[in-house]
Amino acid sequence: MTVANMFGSKVFDDRVMKAKLPAKIYNSLKKTIDEGANLDISVANAVASAMKDWAMEQGATHYTHWFQPLTGITAEKHDSFITPSPDGGVIMEFSGKELIKGEPDASSFPSGGIRATFEARGYTAWDPTSYAFIKGKTLCIPTAFCSYGGEALDKKTPLLRSMEALNTQALRILRLFGNDTVKCVKTSVGPEQEYFLITKEMYDARPDIRLTGRTLFGAKSPKGQEMDDHYFGVIKPKVAEYMEDLNEELWKLGILAKTEHNEVAPAQHELAPIYTTTNIATDHNQLTMEIMQKVAAKHGLVCLLHEKPFAGVNGSGKHNNWSISTDNGVNLLSPGETPYENAQFLLFLCAVIKAVDDYQDLLRISVATAGNDHRLGANEAPPAVVSIFLGDELEGILQAIETDTPYIAAGKTKMKLGVNVLPRFTKDTTDRNRTSPFAFTGNKFEFRMLGSSNSIACANIMLNAAVAESLKIYADRLEGAEDFETALHEMIKKTIKDHKRIIFNGNGYDDSWIKEATQNRGLLNYRTTADCMPHLLDKKNVDMLTGHKIFSERELQSREEIMLENYCKTVVIEANTMVDMAKCYYAPAVEKYAAYMAQNAVAKKTLDPSVPCEYETSVVKRLSVLCDRIAKCADALQAVVLQLGDAENIDSEAYMIRDTVLVKMAELRAAVDEAETITAKEFWPFPSYADLLFSVR
């Protein structure tokens, strides 16, 4: 089967709908998908019947409402198509009602207090803008998930709301520019996905990886990424076979997997798709992570999606390439070729600049997890300080507008700067800045702070919402302006002046930048999840997000609680795993090796009392000290974890984890890792970093 024939073969996409549905039904459904029109039940019934017949032709026996609860992963409850018939047999049925609405148990998913345990009813609602697909023998129908009272209990519902909010405000701006033909404005995303591959044998031998997704102990490997020889290097045969199978499975699901390569760290790789509409891209990325792990298992491998599975080498991120486009294919973040297009582009560009500056806290919150805290600011990922990279040419143009001076392009003729005659410029005239959290890359922005295991929904909800707010402020002012062109110019100029502090083209890894950003520019530096998450409920954030009807205040409160609970639970699981490994494995192994070396010294002395046994004696002394230290550190860690039960609330617990638990975890790790460097390999209970990072050959 060719790639063209394979692509989308497991998806009830537009090609299938056009072939399977009557023209009237198809056109009605397309109007719902493209313009957000209401869906009639008769249309839903026809779609359900055609969807069932197609799925059964593909071998499906069940269907599920596939949704994204606040666990950060996907959920599904399978129902078969069978319905009993009067003759004692069964018939295969699937109605429009079953397509449109499902009813999973809402009490067992995180709700942040929205639902009590005894309040079990929840609903899933079909998202017709995201195509149904087949996974195994099950028809998967992408849906939103809400409570009995209508509160969003998932990541998709607020994402769709944010897309609608941005669409509403962007259309207002386009109408001001005389564009009456555009019906819809959508954001698009292409999320690059980094990951590690290790062998199943190594995975099974490390309880910390099995229980937490990362190594909690491990001395540095003699060789890591120092030689830069893994990045873009020749892909190993076993990995190439994995990537080949992965591509085929993704292509069958209509996922535009495009680029694959080795990443910086040993055993690290990346897959990048072509970007597509944000809610579909979110669905696809969740599927991608699931399929990555399933395909790895078939090859005797394990795919690690943790942000920092190994200390001392790069962690894994997920670069969120984000742009805004109209339904007729115009990218609103493309500079364009005419002064008129440049004016429109500059207004949308300024809207993003203003949004990122005004809501830098929300962008940081959107990527906050216990795993990502290990990665941000570690000279392998952007710092926790949010800033924008524009490149020299764009920054020069904005400076010229701010100061009302002519812009002279390098090596080009002098250009006038006016209201109607704005400077022309081309794309990609500057280098890319890999240290920037939020970088303009020609016709899109690359938000680089996401962790590899994150759902991209959270970041795009906040980004869409913040830009919608900027556009609303602009539209409110411009719609009432006596002179549109003058008001437009003044607004662009004011935005640049008010928000230029967020623009930084330099090295984001440099310590001097963090000092400048926080002390001179007043930018925020929330280094941990505990630092940033409570600010979700700051008044300006609540007002903006509720004003655009993306969240209710109750939904925001629930999410703050859920995210902090996830942070606390994640670290507590890690801490308990460390205590268990230290007490049950590491301390006994160190003690056993120390006894072995002491016996060797005694044997030598027995043979020749004049032998000093300096080596054995020094090793025994060091190991004895370290064994005591490991035991004390493990006890201390266990004690501070128990103290978490005294926390007054989830915020206090998060601060205790940040200030005490993580410190004690680091102390225990340091003791164990030092012991590993002087303990014979045959005595050490688990595979080393060298074993893990170079296990795939």
C-alpha positions in Angstrom: 0.0 0.0 0.0 1.4 3.4 -1.0 1.6 6.2 1.6 -1.1 8.1 -0.4 -3.5 5.2 -0.1 -2.5 4.5 3.5 -2.9 8.1 4.7 -6.2 8.6 6.6 -7.4 5.1 5.8 -8.6 4.7 9.5 -10.3 8.2 9.5 -13.9 9.1 8.8 -12.6 12.2 7.0 -14.0 14.5 4.4 -13.3 12.1 1.5 -15.2 9.3 3.3 -18.1 11.7 4.3 -18.4 12.9 0.7 -18.6 9.4 -0.6 -20.9 7.9 2.1 -23.3 10.8 2.9 -26.1 12.2 0.7 -25.2 15.6 -0.7 -27.7 17.5 1.5 -26.5 15.8 4.7 -22.8 16.3 3.7 -23.3 20.0 3.0 -25.2 20.5 6.3 -22.4 18.8 8.2 -19.7 20.8 6.4 -21.5 24.0 7.4 -21.4 22.9 11.0 -17.7 22.0 10.8 -16.6 25.1 8.8 -18.9 27.8 10.2 -20.1 26.5 13.5 -23.7 26.1 12.4 -26.1 24.1 14.6 -26.3 20.4 14.0 -29.8 19.0 13.2 -30.6 15.5 14.7 -31.6 14.2 11.3 -28.2 15.0 10.1 -26.6 13.3 13.1 -28.7 10.2 12.5 -27.5 10.0 8.9 -23.9 10.6 9.8 -24.1 8.0 12.6 -25.5 5.3 10.2 -22.8 6.0 7.6 -20.1 6.2 10.3 -21.2 2.8 11.7 -21.3 1.1 8.2 -17.8 2.5 7.4 -16.4 1.4 10.7 -17.8 -2.1 10.4 -16.2 -2.4 6.9 -12.9 -1.6 8.7 -13.5 -4.4 11.2 -14.8 -2.3 14.1 -17.2 -3.9 16.6 -17.3 -1.1 19.2 -17.5 2.7 19.4 -16.3 5.1 22.1 -16.5 8.7 22.9 -12.8 9.6 23.1 -12.2 12.5 25.4 -9.4 14.4 27.2 -10.2 14.7 31.0 -8.1 16.7 33.4 -5.7 13.8 33.9 -3.7 15.0 31.0 -4.2 11.8 29.0 -7.2 10.5 27.0 -10.1 8.4 28.2 -12.5 6.0 26.5 -15.4 3.7 27.4 -16.2 1.1 24.7 -19.8 0.1 23.7 -20.5 -2.5 21.0 -22.8 -1.8 18.1 -24.9 -4.8 18.9 -28.6 -4.5 19.8 -30.8 -7.5 20.5 -33.4 -8.5 17.9 -36.8 -10.2 18.5 -35.6 -13.5 17.0 -32.9 -13.9 19.6 -30.0 -12.6 17.5 -28.5 -9.1 17.3 -28.5 -6.2 14.9 -25.9 -3.6 14.5 -27.1 -0.1 15.4 -25.7 3.3 16.1 -28.0 6.3 16.3 -27.4 10.0 16.1 -28.3 10.3 19.7 -25.5 7.9 20.6 -23.1 9.9 18.3 -23.9 13.2 19.8 -24.0 12.4 23.5 -22.4 9.9 25.8 -22.6 9.5 29.6 -19.4 8.3 31.3 -19.0 8.4 35.1 -17.8 11.9 36.0 -17.0 11.3 39.7 -13.8 9.3 39.1 -12.1 12.0 37.0 -10.3 15.0 38.5 -12.9 17.8 39.0 -11.2 20.1 41.6 -14.4 20.0 43.8 -16.8 20.7 40.9 -18.3 17.2 41.4 -18.6 15.2 44.6 -18.1 11.4 44.6 -21.8 10.7 44.8 -22.5 13.1 41.8 -21.5 10.7 39.1 -23.3 12.0 36.0 -21.2 13.5 33.3 -21.6 14.0 29.5 -19.5 13.7 26.4 -20.5 15.7 23.4 -19.4 15.0 19.8 -16.9 17.5 18.4 -17.7 17.3 14.6 -14.7 19.5 13.7 -12.4 16.6 14.6 -12.7 13.5 12.5 -13.7 10.2 14.0 -11.1 7.4 13.6 -10.6 3.7 14.2 -8.2 2.4 16.7 -8.0 -1.4 16.9 -11.6 -2.6 16.5 -13.1 0.6 18.0 -14.6 3.6 16.3 -13.3 6.6 18.3 -15.4 9.8 18.3 -13.6 12.9 19.5 -15.7 14.6 22.2 -15.9 17.3 24.8 -16.5 16.2 28.5 -18.6 18.2 30.9 -20.4 17.7 34.2 -24.1 17.4 34.8 -24.2 21.1 35.6 -22.4 22.0 32.3 -18.9 22.8 33.8 -16.0 21.7 31.6 -14.2 18.7 33.0 -11.8 18.4 30.1 -9.1 20.2 28.1 -11.0 20.3 24.8 -14.0 22.3 25.8 -12.1 25.4 26.9 -9.8 25.0 23.9 -12.8 25.2 21.6 -14.1 28.2 23.5 -10.7 29.9 23.2 -10.7 29.3 19.4 -14.2 30.8 19.2 -13.1 33.8 21.2 -10.2 34.5 19.0 -12.3 34.0 15.9 -14.8 36.5 17.1 -12.3 39.2 17.8 -10.1 38.6 14.7 -13.1 38.9 12.5 -13.8 42.3 14.0 -10.3 43.4 13.1 -10.5 42.1 9.6 -13.8 43.9 9.0 -12.1 47.2 9.9 -9.6 46.5 7.2 -12.5 46.1 4.7 -12.4 42.3 4.5 -16.0 41.1 4.4 -15.4 37.8 2.8 -13.7 35.9 5.5 -16.1 33.7 7.5 -13.8 32.2 10.1 -10.4 32.7 11.6 -8.7 29.7 13.1 -5.4 29.1 14.9 -3.1 26.3 13.7 -0.5 24.3 15.5 2.4 22.0 14.7 3.7 20.4 17.9 7.2 18.9 17.6 7.5 15.9 19.9 10.7 14.9 21.6 11.1 11.5 23.3 13.6 8.9 24.5 13.9 5.2 23.6 15.4 2.5 25.9 15.1 -1.2 25.7 12.3 -3.0 27.6 15.0 -4.9 29.5 16.5 -1.8 30.9 13.0 -0.3 31.7 12.0 -3.4 33.6 15.2 -3.3 35.7 14.6 0.3 36.9 11.7 0.7 39.3 12.1 4.5 39.3 11.4 4.7 35.6 8.5 2.2 35.8 6.8 4.1 38.7 7.6 7.7 37.8 8.8 7.9 34.2 12.2 9.1 35.1 15.4 8.1 36.8 15.5 9.3 40.4 19.1 8.1 40.8 22.1 7.7 38.5 25.7 8.8 38.4 26.7 10.6 35.2 27.7 8.3 32.3 31.4 8.6 31.2 30.0 9.6 27.8 26.9 11.7 27.4 26.1 14.4 24.8 29.5 16.1 25.0 30.6 15.2 21.5 27.4 16.4 19.8 27.5 13.2 17.8 24.0 12.1 18.3 22.2 15.2 17.1 21.0 14.6 13.5 23.3 11.6 13.5 22.7 8.4 11.5 19.6 6.7 12.9 20.3 3.3 14.3 18.6 0.4 12.5 16.4 -0.6 15.4 15.3 3.0 15.9 14.7 3.4 12.1 12.5 0.3 12.1 10.5 1.8 15.0 10.2 5.1 13.2 9.0 3.4 10.0 6.2 1.5 11.9 5.3 4.6 13.9 4.9 6.7 10.7 2.6 4.1 9.1 0.4 3.9 12.2 0.2 7.7 12.4 -0.5 8.1 8.7 -3.3 5.6 8.9 -4.9 7.9 11.5 -4.4 11.0 9.3 -1.7 12.5 11.4 0.8 14.5 9.3 4.0 13.0 10.7 6.7 14.8 8.6 10.1 15.0 10.2 12.1 12.6 12.3 15.7 12.8 13.6 18.0 12.1 16.5 18.0 14.8 19.1 20.9 16.1 21.3 21.0 13.5 24.1 21.9 9.9 23.5 18.7 7.8 23.0 16.7 11.0 22.3 14.7 11.6 19.1 12.1 13.9 17.7 9.0 13.7 15.5 7.4 16.8 14.0 4.1 17.0 12.1 2.8 19.5 9.6 0.7 22.0 11.5 -3.1 21.8 11.4 -6.2 23.4 13.1 -5.5 23.6 16.8 -8.2 21.3 18.2 -7.3 18.7 15.6 -3.6 19.1 16.3 -4.3 18.6 20.0 -6.2 15.4 19.3 -3.4 14.2 17.0 -0.7 14.9 19.5 -2.5 12.9 22.2 -2.8 10.1 19.7 0.9 10.4 18.7 2.1 10.0 22.3 -0.1 6.9 22.7 0.9 5.3 19.4 4.6 6.1 20.2 4.4 3.9 23.3 2.4 1.1 21.7 4.7 0.8 18.7 7.8 0.9 20.9 6.4 -2.1 22.8 6.2 -4.1 19.6 9.9 -3.5 19.0 11.1 -4.4 22.5 11.5 -0.8 23.4 10.0 1.7 25.8 9.2 5.3 24.8 9.9 7.8 27.6 7.9 11.0 27.4 9.0 12.5 30.7 10.5 16.0 30.5 13.7 14.9 32.3 14.2 11.1 32.4 17.9 11.5 32.8 20.0 14.0 34.7 23.0 15.5 33.1 21.7 15.3 29.5 19.0 17.3 27.7 15.4 16.7 28.6 12.5 16.6 26.2 10.2 19.4 25.1 7.4 19.9 22.7 7.7 23.0 20.5 4.3 24.5 19.8 4.3 26.2 16.4 1.3 28.5 16.4 -0.2 30.7 13.8 -3.5 32.4 12.8 -5.2 31.9 9.4 -8.5 32.8 7.7 -10.8 30.2 6.1 -9.6 31.3 2.7 -6.0 30.4 3.5 -4.4 33.8 4.5 -1.9 33.5 7.3 -2.4 36.6 9.4 1.1 36.3 10.8 2.8 36.4 7.4 4.4 39.8 6.7 2.9 39.9 3.1 4.1 41.8 0.1 2.1 45.1 0.1 2.1 48.0 2.6 -1.6 47.3 3.2 -0.9 43.7 4.2 1.9 44.9 6.3 -0.4 47.2 8.3 -2.7 44.3 9.0 0.2 42.0 9.8 1.8 44.6 12.2 -1.5 44.9 14.1 -1.8 41.2 14.6 1.9 41.0 15.5 1.4 43.7 18.1 -1.7 41.9 19.4 0.6 38.8 20.1 3.3 41.0 21.7 0.8 42.7 23.9 -0.8 39.3 24.8 2.5 37.6 25.7 3.5 40.6 27.9 0.1 41.1 29.6 -0.3 37.4 30.3 3.2 36.0 30.6 2.0 34.4 33.9 -0.7 32.5 32.1 1.7 31.2 29.5 4.1 30.0 32.3 1.2 28.4 34.1 0.1 26.6 30.9 3.3 24.6 30.9 3.7 24.1 34.6 4.2 20.5 35.8 6.6 18.8 38.2 8.4 17.2 35.3 8.8 20.4 33.3 10.2 22.2 36.4 13.3 20.1 36.0 13.8 21.2 32.4 13.0 25.0 32.2 16.1 27.1 32.7 18.5 24.2 32.6 20.5 25.5 29.6 18.7 23.0 27.3 15.3 24.7 27.3 14.1 28.3 27.6 14.2 29.9 31.0 11.1 30.3 33.1 11.1 34.0 32.2 8.8 34.5 29.2 10.1 36.7 26.4 9.7 37.1 22.6 12.3 36.8 19.9 11.4 38.8 16.7 14.8 39.0 14.9 16.8 42.1 14.0 14.7 43.2 11.1 11.3 43.1 12.8 12.7 44.7 15.9 14.2 47.4 13.8 10.9 48.1 12.1 9.1 48.3 15.4 11.7 50.7 16.8 11.3 52.9 13.8 7.5 53.0 14.2 7.9 53.8 17.9 10.3 56.7 17.3 8.6 58.0 14.1 11.9 57.7 12.2 12.5 56.2 8.7 13.3 52.5 8.6 16.4 51.6 6.5 16.7 48.0 5.7 20.2 46.6 5.7 21.6 46.8 2.2 18.3 48.2 0.9 17.0 51.6 0.0 15.5 54.0 2.5 11.8 53.4 3.1 9.3 55.9 4.3 7.3 55.2 7.5 3.8 56.4 7.3 0.3 55.3 8.0 -0.5 53.9 4.6 3.1 53.3 3.5 4.5 50.8 6.0 7.9 49.2 5.4 8.1 46.0 3.3 10.2 43.2 4.5 10.8 39.5 3.8 10.6 36.4 5.9 13.4 34.6 7.6 16.0 37.4 7.4 17.5 36.6 10.8 18.8 33.6 12.6 16.6 31.4 14.8 16.9 31.8 18.5 16.7 28.4 20.2 17.0 29.9 23.7 13.8 32.0 23.3 10.6 30.8 24.9 8.5 32.5 22.2 10.1 33.0 18.9 8.8 34.4 15.6 9.9 32.1 12.8 8.7 33.8 9.6 5.0 33.3 9.6 4.3 31.7 13.0 5.4 31.8 16.6 7.2 28.9 18.2 6.3 28.5 21.9 9.2 26.4 23.2 8.3 26.0 26.9 6.0 23.0 26.7 7.2 19.8 28.2 7.2 16.6 26.2 4.3 14.9 28.1 2.1 18.0 28.2 -1.2 18.2 26.4 -0.8 21.1 24.0 -4.4 22.2 24.9 -3.4 24.2 28.0 -0.8 26.3 26.2 -3.1 27.0 23.3 -6.0 27.9 25.4 -4.0 30.6 27.2 -2.4 31.8 24.0 -5.7 32.0 22.1 -7.4 33.7 25.0 -4.6 36.3 25.5 -4.5 37.3 21.8 -8.3 37.4 21.7 -8.2 39.9 24.5 -5.6 42.1 22.7 -7.7 42.0 19.5 -10.8 43.0 21.5 -9.1 46.0 23.0 -7.9 47.0 19.5 -11.3 46.5 17.9 -13.1 48.4 20.7 -10.8 51.4 20.1 -10.6 51.3 16.3 -14.4 50.8 15.7 -15.0 54.1 17.4 -12.2 56.0 15.9 -12.9 59.1 13.8 -9.8 58.5 11.6 -9.1 54.7 11.3 -5.6 55.1 9.8 -4.4 57.6 12.4 -5.8 55.5 15.2 -4.2 52.4 13.8 -0.8 53.9 13.6 -1.0 55.3 17.1 -2.2 52.0 18.5 0.7 50.1 16.9 3.1 52.7 18.2 1.6 52.6 21.7 1.8 48.8 21.8 5.4 48.8 20.9 6.2 51.5 23.5 4.2 49.8 26.3 5.4 46.2 25.6 8.9 46.4 24.2 10.2 45.0 27.5 9.0 41.5 26.4 11.1 41.6 23.3 14.6 40.0 23.6 16.8 38.7 20.8 19.8 37.6 22.9 20.9 34.5 24.7 18.1 33.3 27.0 20.5 30.9 28.7 22.8 33.8 30.0 22.4 34.5 33.7 22.8 38.2 32.9 19.5 38.1 30.9 17.6 36.7 33.9 18.9 39.6 36.0 18.0 42.1 33.3 14.6 40.6 32.7 13.6 40.6 36.4 15.4 43.6 37.8 15.4 46.1 34.9 12.4 45.0 32.8 10.1 43.8 35.5 9.4 40.4 33.8 8.1 37.5 35.9 10.3 34.6 36.9 8.2 31.8 38.3 10.7 29.0 38.5 8.4 26.2 39.8 4.8 25.0 39.5 4.3 26.0 43.1 5.4 29.6 42.3 3.2 30.1 39.3 0.0 28.0 39.7 -1.8 30.2 42.4 -1.5 33.2 40.0 -4.1 31.5 37.7 -6.7 33.1 40.1 -5.2 36.6 39.9 -8.0 39.0 39.2 -6.7 40.1 35.8 -6.5 36.5 34.7 -10.0 35.6 36.0 -11.5 38.7 34.5 -10.0 38.0 31.1 -10.8 34.3 30.9 -14.3 34.6 32.2 -14.9 37.7 30.1 -14.3 35.7 26.9 -16.4 32.8 28.4 -13.4 30.4 28.1 -13.7 29.4 31.8 -16.1 30.1 34.6 -14.5 31.2 37.8 -15.5 27.9 39.3 -13.7 26.1 36.5 -10.6 28.1 37.1 -10.6 27.4 40.8 -10.9 23.7 40.0 -8.0 23.7 37.6 -5.7 25.5 40.0 -6.5 22.8 42.6 -6.1 19.9 40.2 -2.8 21.1 38.8 -1.3 21.7 42.3 -2.7 18.3 43.3 -1.0 16.7 40.3 2.2 18.5 41.2 2.1 17.3 44.8 1.1 13.7 44.0 3.8 13.4 41.4 6.6 14.5 43.7 5.3 12.4 46.6 5.3 9.3 44.4 8.9 10.1 43.4 9.9 10.7 47.0 8.3 7.4 48.2 10.0 5.6 45.4 13.4 7.0 46.3 12.9 6.0 50.0 12.0 2.5 49.0 14.9 2.1 46.5 17.4 3.6 49.0 16.4 1.4 52.0 15.6 -1.8 50.2 18.3 -1.8 47.4 21.0 0.9 47.5 21.9 0.9 51.2 22.1 -3.0 51.4 24.2 -3.0 48.1 26.6 -0.5 49.5 26.9 -2.3 52.8 27.4 -5.6 51.0 30.2 -4.2 48.9 31.8 -2.6 52.0 31.7 -5.9 53.8 33.2 -7.6 50.7 36.1 -5.1 50.6 36.7 -5.5 54.4 36.9 -9.3 54.0 39.5 -8.8 51.2 41.5 -6.6 53.6 41.3 -9.3 56.3 42.4 -12.0 53.8 45.4 -9.9 52.7 46.4 -9.2 56.3 46.1 -12.9 57.1 48.5 -13.8 54.2 50.9 -10.9 54.9 50.4 -8.8 58.1 52.8 -6.1 56.6 50.4 -5.3 53.7 48.8 -1.9 54.4 45.5 -2.6 52.5 45.2 1.2 51.9 42.9 0.8 49.0 40.4 -1.5 50.7 40.5 0.5 53.9 39.8 3.8 52.1 36.9 2.3 50.1 35.4 0.7 53.2 35.6 4.0 55.1 34.0 6.0 52.3 31.3 3.4 51.7 30.5 3.2 55.5 30.1 7.0 55.6 27.9 7.0 52.5 25.8 4.1 53.7 25.1 6.0 56.9 24.4 9.1 54.9 22.0 7.2 52.6 20.1 5.9 55.5 19.9 9.3 57.3 18.8 11.0 54.0 16.1 8.4 53.4 14.8 8.8 56.9 14.8 12.6 56.5 12.9 12.4 53.2 10.4 10.0 54.6 9.8 12.3 57.6 9.2 15.4 55.5 6.8 13.5 53.2 4.8 12.5 56.3 4.7 16.2 57.4 2.8 17.1 54.2 -0.3 15.7 55.9 -0.2 18.8 58.2 -0.5 21.3 55.3 -3.5 23.6 55.6 -4.3 23.5 51.9 -3.0 22.4 48.6 -1.0 25.7 48.1 0.8 25.1 51.4 1.5 21.5 50.5 3.0 22.6 47.2 5.3 25.2 48.9 6.4 22.5 51.4 7.3 20.2 48.5 9.2 23.0 46.8 11.1 24.1 49.9 11.7 20.8 51.8 10.8 17.6 49.9 12.7 18.4 46.7 15.7 19.5 48.8 15.7 16.2 50.7 15.3 14.3 47.5 18.4 16.0 46.0 20.4 15.2 49.2 19.5 11.5 49.0 20.2 11.3 45.3 23.7 12.9 45.8 24.6 10.3 48.4 23.5 7.4 46.3 25.1 8.7 43.1 28.4 9.1 44.9 28.2 5.6 46.2 27.6 4.3 42.7 30.9 5.7 41.5 32.9 3.6 44.0 30.8 0.4 44.1 31.7 -2.5 41.9 29.1 -3.0 39.1 28.3 -6.5 40.0 27.1 -5.3 43.4 25.1 -2.4 42.1 21.4 -3.3 42.0 20.2 -1.4 38.9 21.5 -0.6 35.4 23.7 2.5 35.1 23.2 5.6 33.0 25.6 4.2 30.4 23.5 1.0 30.3 20.3 3.0 29.8 21.4 5.7 27.4 23.2 3.3 25.1 21.0 0.3 25.4 19.4 0.6 21.9 22.0 -0.6 19.4 
